[in-house]
Amino acid sequence: MQSIAVSDLRANLMKVLKDIEKGSSVMITSRGKAVAKLIPADESIKKAEKKILELSKTAKIQDILSPIDENWKANN
């Protein structure tokens, strides 16, 4: 993983962001100590929203809060 000082990050922000967009991770340092890490954005939220949208096309909304007259056998 690449590391970069805060001052260098300020001077090269767009280049660093383009590298991160391509999959790189960057450790940001201040006075030689790591203070933050920049990583590519996680796309899992967008994937989950897309899946929920797909499911909503076929899902049926039912009452899930009312009790039913069926006894369940719970494992201890």
Distance bins in CASP14 RR format, pairs under 12 A and 6 or more apart:
PFRMAT RR
TARGET T0000
AUTHOR 0000-0000-0000
RMODE 2
METHOD distances of the structure
MODEL  1
1 19 0 0 0 0 0 1 0 0 0 0 0
1 20 0 0 0 0 0 1 0 0 0 0 0
1 23 0 0 0 0 0 1 0 0 0 0 0
1 24 0 0 0 0 1 0 0 0 0 0 0
1 25 1 0 1 0 0 0 0 0 0 0 0
1 26 1 0 0 1 0 0 0 0 0 0 0
1 27 1 0 1 0 0 0 0 0 0 0 0
1 28 0 0 0 0 0 1 0 0 0 0 0
1 29 0 0 0 0 0 1 0 0 0 0 0
1 34 0 0 0 0 1 0 0 0 0 0 0
1 37 1 0 0 1 0 0 0 0 0 0 0
1 38 0 0 0 0 0 1 0 0 0 0 0
1 39 0 0 0 0 1 0 0 0 0 0 0
2 8 0 0 0 0 0 1 0 0 0 0 0
2 9 0 0 0 0 0 1 0 0 0 0 0
2 12 0 0 0 0 0 1 0 0 0 0 0
2 15 0 0 0 0 0 1 0 0 0 0 0
2 16 0 0 0 0 1 0 0 0 0 0 0
2 19 1 0 0 1 0 0 0 0 0 0 0
2 20 0 0 0 0 1 0 0 0 0 0 0
2 23 0 0 0 0 0 1 0 0 0 0 0
2 24 1 0 0 1 0 0 0 0 0 0 0
2 25 1 0 0 1 0 0 0 0 0 0 0
2 26 1 0 1 0 0 0 0 0 0 0 0
2 27 1 0 0 1 0 0 0 0 0 0 0
2 28 0 0 0 0 0 1 0 0 0 0 0
2 29 0 0 0 0 0 1 0 0 0 0 0
2 37 0 0 0 0 0 1 0 0 0 0 0
2 38 0 0 0 0 1 0 0 0 0 0 0
2 39 0 0 0 0 0 1 0 0 0 0 0
3 9 0 0 0 0 0 1 0 0 0 0 0
3 16 0 0 0 0 0 1 0 0 0 0 0
3 24 0 0 0 0 0 1 0 0 0 0 0
3 25 0 0 0 0 1 0 0 0 0 0 0
3 26 1 0 0 1 0 0 0 0 0 0 0
3 27 1 0 1 0 0 0 0 0 0 0 0
3 28 1 0 0 1 0 0 0 0 0 0 0
3 29 1 0 1 0 0 0 0 0 0 0 0
3 30 0 0 0 0 0 1 0 0 0 0 0
3 32 0 0 0 0 1 0 0 0 0 0 0
3 33 0 0 0 0 0 1 0 0 0 0 0
3 34 1 0 0 1 0 0 0 0 0 0 0
3 35 0 0 0 0 0 1 0 0 0 0 0
3 36 0 0 0 0 0 1 0 0 0 0 0
3 37 0 0 0 0 1 0 0 0 0 0 0
3 38 0 0 0 0 0 1 0 0 0 0 0
4 10 0 0 0 0 1 0 0 0 0 0 0
4 11 0 0 0 0 1 0 0 0 0 0 0
4 12 1 0 0 1 0 0 0 0 0 0 0
4 13 0 0 0 0 0 1 0 0 0 0 0
4 15 0 0 0 0 0 1 0 0 0 0 0
4 16 1 0 0 1 0 0 0 0 0 0 0
4 17 0 0 0 0 0 1 0 0 0 0 0
4 19 0 0 0 0 1 0 0 0 0 0 0
4 20 0 0 0 0 0 1 0 0 0 0 0
4 24 0 0 0 0 0 1 0 0 0 0 0
4 25 0 0 0 0 0 1 0 0 0 0 0
4 26 1 0 1 0 0 0 0 0 0 0 0
4 27 1 0 0 1 0 0 0 0 0 0 0
4 28 1 0 0 1 0 0 0 0 0 0 0
4 29 1 0 0 1 0 0 0 0 0 0 0
4 30 0 0 0 0 0 1 0 0 0 0 0
4 32 0 0 0 0 0 1 0 0 0 0 0
4 34 0 0 0 0 0 1 0 0 0 0 0
4 35 0 0 0 0 0 1 0 0 0 0 0
4 36 0 0 0 0 0 1 0 0 0 0 0
4 37 0 0 0 0 0 1 0 0 0 0 0
4 38 0 0 0 0 1 0 0 0 0 0 0
5 11 0 0 0 0 1 0 0 0 0 0 0
5 12 0 0 0 0 0 1 0 0 0 0 0
5 16 0 0 0 0 0 1 0 0 0 0 0
5 26 0 0 0 0 0 1 0 0 0 0 0
5 27 0 0 0 0 0 1 0 0 0 0 0
5 28 1 0 0 1 0 0 0 0 0 0 0
5 29 1 0 1 0 0 0 0 0 0 0 0
5 30 1 0 0 1 0 0 0 0 0 0 0
5 31 0 0 0 0 1 0 0 0 0 0 0
5 32 1 0 0 1 0 0 0 0 0 0 0
5 33 0 0 0 0 0 1 0 0 0 0 0
5 34 0 0 0 0 0 1 0 0 0 0 0
5 35 0 0 0 0 0 1 0 0 0 0 0
5 36 0 0 0 0 0 1 0 0 0 0 0
6 12 0 0 0 0 0 1 0 0 0 0 0
6 13 0 0 0 0 0 1 0 0 0 0 0
6 16 0 0 0 0 0 1 0 0 0 0 0
6 26 0 0 0 0 0 1 0 0 0 0 0
6 27 0 0 0 0 0 1 0 0 0 0 0
6 28 1 0 0 1 0 0 0 0 0 0 0
6 29 1 0 0 1 0 0 0 0 0 0 0
6 30 1 0 1 0 0 0 0 0 0 0 0
6 31 0 0 0 0 1 0 0 0 0 0 0
6 32 0 0 0 0 1 0 0 0 0 0 0
6 33 0 0 0 0 0 1 0 0 0 0 0
6 34 0 0 0 0 0 1 0 0 0 0 0
6 35 1 0 0 1 0 0 0 0 0 0 0
6 36 0 0 0 0 1 0 0 0 0 0 0
6 38 0 0 0 0 0 1 0 0 0 0 0
7 13 0 0 0 0 0 1 0 0 0 0 0
7 28 0 0 0 0 0 1 0 0 0 0 0
7 29 0 0 0 0 1 0 0 0 0 0 0
7 30 0 0 0 0 1 0 0 0 0 0 0
7 31 0 0 0 0 0 1 0 0 0 0 0
7 32 0 0 0 0 0 1 0 0 0 0 0
8 15 0 0 0 0 0 1 0 0 0 0 0
8 16 0 0 0 0 1 0 0 0 0 0 0
8 26 0 0 0 0 0 1 0 0 0 0 0
8 27 0 0 0 0 0 1 0 0 0 0 0
8 28 0 0 0 0 1 0 0 0 0 0 0
8 29 0 0 0 0 1 0 0 0 0 0 0
8 30 0 0 0 0 0 1 0 0 0 0 0
8 32 0 0 0 0 0 1 0 0 0 0 0
9 15 0 0 0 0 1 0 0 0 0 0 0
9 16 1 0 0 1 0 0 0 0 0 0 0
9 17 0 0 0 0 1 0 0 0 0 0 0
9 19 0 0 0 0 0 1 0 0 0 0 0
9 20 0 0 0 0 0 1 0 0 0 0 0
9 26 1 0 0 1 0 0 0 0 0 0 0
9 27 0 0 0 0 0 1 0 0 0 0 0
9 28 1 0 1 0 0 0 0 0 0 0 0
9 29 0 0 0 0 1 0 0 0 0 0 0
9 30 0 0 0 0 1 0 0 0 0 0 0
9 35 0 0 0 0 0 1 0 0 0 0 0
9 36 0 0 0 0 1 0 0 0 0 0 0
9 37 0 0 0 0 0 1 0 0 0 0 0
9 38 0 0 0 0 1 0 0 0 0 0 0
10 16 0 0 0 0 1 0 0 0 0 0 0
10 28 0 0 0 0 0 1 0 0 0 0 0
10 30 0 0 0 0 0 1 0 0 0 0 0
12 18 0 0 0 0 1 0 0 0 0 0 0
12 19 0 0 0 0 1 0 0 0 0 0 0
12 20 0 0 0 0 0 1 0 0 0 0 0
12 26 0 0 0 0 0 1 0 0 0 0 0
12 28 0 0 0 0 0 1 0 0 0 0 0
13 19 0 0 0 0 0 1 0 0 0 0 0
13 20 0 0 0 0 0 1 0 0 0 0 0
13 26 0 0 0 0 0 1 0 0 0 0 0
13 28 0 0 0 0 0 1 0 0 0 0 0
13 38 0 0 0 0 0 1 0 0 0 0 0
14 20 0 0 0 0 0 1 0 0 0 0 0
14 21 0 0 0 0 0 1 0 0 0 0 0
15 21 0 0 0 0 0 1 0 0 0 0 0
15 22 0 0 0 0 0 1 0 0 0 0 0
15 24 0 0 0 0 0 1 0 0 0 0 0
15 26 0 0 0 0 0 1 0 0 0 0 0
16 22 0 0 0 0 0 1 0 0 0 0 0
16 23 0 0 0 0 0 1 0 0 0 0 0
16 24 0 0 0 0 1 0 0 0 0 0 0
16 25 0 0 0 0 0 1 0 0 0 0 0
16 26 1 0 1 0 0 0 0 0 0 0 0
16 27 0 0 0 0 0 1 0 0 0 0 0
16 28 0 0 0 0 1 0 0 0 0 0 0
16 38 1 0 0 1 0 0 0 0 0 0 0
16 39 0 0 0 0 0 1 0 0 0 0 0
17 23 0 0 0 0 0 1 0 0 0 0 0
17 24 0 0 0 0 1 0 0 0 0 0 0
17 26 0 0 0 0 1 0 0 0 0 0 0
17 38 0 0 0 0 1 0 0 0 0 0 0
17 39 0 0 0 0 0 1 0 0 0 0 0
17 40 0 0 0 0 0 1 0 0 0 0 0
17 41 0 0 0 0 0 1 0 0 0 0 0
18 24 0 0 0 0 1 0 0 0 0 0 0
18 26 0 0 0 0 0 1 0 0 0 0 0
18 38 0 0 0 0 0 1 0 0 0 0 0
18 40 0 0 0 0 0 1 0 0 0 0 0
19 25 0 0 0 0 1 0 0 0 0 0 0
19 26 1 0 0 1 0 0 0 0 0 0 0
19 38 0 0 0 0 1 0 0 0 0 0 0
19 39 0 0 0 0 0 1 0 0 0 0 0
19 40 0 0 0 0 1 0 0 0 0 0 0
20 26 1 0 0 1 0 0 0 0 0 0 0
20 27 0 0 0 0 0 1 0 0 0 0 0
20 28 0 0 0 0 0 1 0 0 0 0 0
20 37 0 0 0 0 0 1 0 0 0 0 0
20 38 1 0 1 0 0 0 0 0 0 0 0
20 39 1 0 0 1 0 0 0 0 0 0 0
20 40 1 0 1 0 0 0 0 0 0 0 0
20 41 0 0 0 0 1 0 0 0 0 0 0
21 38 0 0 0 0 0 1 0 0 0 0 0
21 39 0 0 0 0 0 1 0 0 0 0 0
21 40 1 0 0 1 0 0 0 0 0 0 0
21 41 0 0 0 0 1 0 0 0 0 0 0
21 43 0 0 0 0 0 1 0 0 0 0 0
22 40 0 0 0 0 1 0 0 0 0 0 0
23 38 0 0 0 0 0 1 0 0 0 0 0
23 39 0 0 0 0 1 0 0 0 0 0 0
23 40 1 0 1 0 0 0 0 0 0 0 0
23 41 0 0 0 0 1 0 0 0 0 0 0
23 42 0 0 0 0 0 1 0 0 0 0 0
23 43 0 0 0 0 0 1 0 0 0 0 0
24 37 0 0 0 0 0 1 0 0 0 0 0
24 38 0 0 0 0 1 0 0 0 0 0 0
24 39 0 0 0 0 1 0 0 0 0 0 0
24 40 1 0 0 1 0 0 0 0 0 0 0
25 34 0 0 0 0 0 1 0 0 0 0 0
25 36 0 0 0 0 0 1 0 0 0 0 0
25 37 1 0 0 1 0 0 0 0 0 0 0
25 38 1 0 0 1 0 0 0 0 0 0 0
25 39 1 0 1 0 0 0 0 0 0 0 0
25 40 1 0 0 1 0 0 0 0 0 0 0
25 41 0 0 0 0 0 1 0 0 0 0 0
26 34 0 0 0 0 0 1 0 0 0 0 0
26 35 0 0 0 0 0 1 0 0 0 0 0
26 36 0 0 0 0 1 0 0 0 0 0 0
26 37 1 0 0 1 0 0 0 0 0 0 0
26 38 1 0 1 0 0 0 0 0 0 0 0
26 39 0 0 0 0 1 0 0 0 0 0 0
26 40 0 0 0 0 0 1 0 0 0 0 0
27 33 0 0 0 0 0 1 0 0 0 0 0
27 34 1 0 1 0 0 0 0 0 0 0 0
27 35 0 0 0 0 1 0 0 0 0 0 0
27 36 1 0 0 1 0 0 0 0 0 0 0
27 37 1 0 1 0 0 0 0 0 0 0 0
27 38 0 0 0 0 1 0 0 0 0 0 0
27 39 0 0 0 0 1 0 0 0 0 0 0
28 34 1 0 0 1 0 0 0 0 0 0 0
28 35 1 0 1 0 0 0 0 0 0 0 0
28 36 1 0 1 0 0 0 0 0 0 0 0
28 37 1 0 0 1 0 0 0 0 0 0 0
28 38 1 0 0 1 0 0 0 0 0 0 0
28 39 0 0 0 0 0 1 0 0 0 0 0
29 35 1 0 0 1 0 0 0 0 0 0 0
29 36 0 0 0 0 1 0 0 0 0 0 0
29 37 0 0 0 0 0 1 0 0 0 0 0
29 38 0 0 0 0 0 1 0 0 0 0 0
30 36 0 0 0 0 1 0 0 0 0 0 0
42 48 0 0 0 0 0 1 0 0 0 0 0
43 49 0 0 0 0 0 1 0 0 0 0 0
43 50 0 0 0 0 1 0 0 0 0 0 0
44 50 0 0 0 0 0 1 0 0 0 0 0
44 51 0 0 0 0 0 1 0 0 0 0 0
45 51 0 0 0 0 0 1 0 0 0 0 0
45 52 0 0 0 0 0 1 0 0 0 0 0
46 52 0 0 0 0 0 1 0 0 0 0 0
46 53 0 0 0 0 0 1 0 0 0 0 0
47 53 0 0 0 0 0 1 0 0 0 0 0
47 54 0 0 0 0 0 1 0 0 0 0 0
48 54 0 0 0 0 0 1 0 0 0 0 0
48 55 0 0 0 0 0 1 0 0 0 0 0
49 55 0 0 0 0 0 1 0 0 0 0 0
49 56 0 0 0 0 0 1 0 0 0 0 0
50 56 0 0 0 0 0 1 0 0 0 0 0
50 57 0 0 0 0 0 1 0 0 0 0 0
51 57 0 0 0 0 0 1 0 0 0 0 0
51 59 0 0 0 0 0 1 0 0 0 0 0
52 58 0 0 0 0 0 1 0 0 0 0 0
52 59 0 0 0 0 1 0 0 0 0 0 0
53 59 0 0 0 0 0 1 0 0 0 0 0
55 61 0 0 0 0 0 1 0 0 0 0 0
62 68 0 0 0 0 0 1 0 0 0 0 0
END
